[in-house]
Amino acid sequence: MRDWYWWMLLGMAIVTYIPRAFPLTFLEGKELPPVISGVLRNIPYAVLGALIFPAVIYIQEGNILFGVFGSIVAFALAFLFQNVMIVVLGTIGFLAIYSLLF
């Protein structure tokens, strides 16, 4: 392999390691203010929404309704049952039937 590959791999490792090591070393045993703690608690949900939303739009080429209906069913199942397996399997089942009908 070429040298640039190893430098790139080392750079990615460092960039990934720093944000993980910083809180563990400097914030260990310290209590964060409630506002910061609340913001940090909600970051995974914001990132998940940012990753999922484009996939909903482009899930099936030429048919935006496929993704929109799938997301509506997923939201409804999540609201009613709050079990990830029920949400995933129910949405897959709905979209399988929808794709057969339309």
Secondary structure, DSSP 8 states (H G I E B T S, - for coil): --HHHHHHHHHHHHHHHHHHHHHHHHSTT----HHHHHHHHHHHHHHHHHHHHHHHHTSSTT-HHHHHHHHHHHHHHHHHH--HHHHHHHHHHHHHHHHHH-
